[in-house]
Every structure is written in structure tokens, then in C-alpha cells.
Amino acid sequence: MAHVISDECIKCGSCVAECPVGCISEGDTKYIIDKDACADCGACAGACPVDAISAE
């Protein structure tokens, strides 16, 4: 299972630095997690200040 970023994302970028596999990239309106590369570690979810990241 991969993690996903909801529309609540404020594009602060705090999740990007926490991802150990580098699967988070900036999209048009929010950051996006590459589901195929996600290791499902949850580090990004813990770093998100608005709780926009959850397990799929």
C-alpha cells in the first residue's frame, strides 16, 4: 500500500525531505507520491503539518 496526498496539501514541501526513497514530487496543485516507488514507511505523513498524507 502506498501513501497518498489529499487536496488539503499546502505545498510546503516538508514531506519531500522526509521520504527515504525520493518518491514525492511537486504537482500543479499539490505534491504527488509515486505509488510504485513508495516504501509505505509513513515518514512523510509524520512530517505533514496539515495531515494531508494518509495510507491508501
C-alpha positions, -999 to 999 in steps of 0.1 A, spaced: 0 0 0 13 34 -9 6 67 9 -14 94 -9 -16 132 -5 -50 148 -4 -62 181 -17 -55 195 18 -18 198 8 -5 233 12 27 226 -9 51 234 19 75 206 9 81 193 44 73 157 32 98 157 4 129 158 27 115 130 49 110 105 21 138 79 21 131 67 -14 125 101 -31 91 93 -44 74 127 -37 74 153 -64 57 187 -69 25 186 -89 4 215 -102 -18 220 -71 -2 196 -45 27 172 -40 23 138 -55 36 104 -43 47 78 -69 27 48 -58 52 24 -75 82 38 -56 66 44 -22 80 22 5 49 28 27 72 39 56 49 68 67 78 92 73 61 118 50 28 116 69 45 124 102 62 154 86 30 169 71 18 199 92 -18 197 79 -23 159 80 -28 157 42 -10 124 38 -25 90 46 -22 53 37 -42 45 6 
